Amino acid sequence: MIDKIKDYIGEADAFTTENKEELEAFRIKFLSKKGILNEFFAEFKSVPNDQKKEFGQVINALKTAAEDKVKGIVELLESREESKGVFGDLTRSAEPVIIGSRHPISIVKNQIIDIFANIGFNVSEGPEIEDDWHNFTALNLPEYHPARDMQDTFFIQTNPDVLLRTHTSSVQVRYMENNKPPIRTISPGRVFRNEAISSRSHCIFHQVEGLYIDKDVSFADLKQTLLYFTKEMFGKSKIRLRPSYFPFTEPSAEIDIYWGLKTETDYRITKGTGWLEIGGCGMVDPNVLKNCDINPDEYNGFAFGVGVERIAMLLYQIGDIRMFYENDVRFLEQFKASI
Ligand code: DAH
């Protein structure tokens, strides 16, 4: 029997593998519960007394040989895996890193923020889920005011007091409630309207609201601010302020920019006129100031709201507003250079 054990020691010493399954088979054969070693240990009782000592020594030698072998090979295999993790396969060909790009809406939004930051406007934000007060009532649109129909509203559940904001003008109210004049702030954000989706309009879009409140602010200040903005944004500043009506401003105007008709997309976006409406503006109605605890006899100001998609469509010659929301990487990848 001792010779048999010695043969096994020879087998264990000679064993080598780079394969985990083979190593496991070796471990089971020698070291598991039903393995060779346990069998020999079980036979220890029946070994004649004068051979017990030698038997004990060889069987322990076999145990050490098998255990050392398993340990050695496990360490070797693990160290190989580790070095793979750290260095990878150094012979593989170089793989170019894929760099993402900003969404065109974010690019334009950031540009607008920068342009207004240069003339002292900070950035403010408000919630997308609004209440009636901030979206309508405080903006001089009391209940049953017909102008509420100008913006088809998504209400949340059956509570008419909770809605998805239809414009970022709601942030004006929040800002004035929490800050004292002088105020110079712009509020970029997402807005929602229950409108049919087409190439020119969508039920989700983005606006940037502007608000300037101080003493003795004039309509000329508003016009100059918009001229500065369009010059910076588009490199040209031919604009037209078309008399209009918004409950929260008096007087009110629609802002049109003259873009021209150089391309087919220009034609499509401007409906063949060369002019595109990019938003609304006006002098803040005294009622709105009152609603926000600002004394209209002491302070006045102007406000404006522009559509981010409209601007992005002009700048990047995008003929269909739906492109912004489809997340087609072939579209989005084109803005890599614009970051
Ligand atoms: N809130 C208006 C809209 O969504 C846009 C607007 C018009 C904002 C005039 C203003 C403003 O601040 O003074 O159609």
Boltz pocket constraint, residues with backbone or C-beta under 6 A from the ligand:
constraints:
  - pocket:
      binder: B
      contacts: [[A, 166], [A, 167], [A, 168], [A, 169], [A, 209], [A, 210], [A, 246], [A, 248], [A, 249], [A, 252], [A, 253], [A, 279], [A, 280], [A, 281], [A, 282], [A, 283], [A, 302], [A, 303], [A, 304], [A, 305], [A, 306]]
      max_distance: 6.0
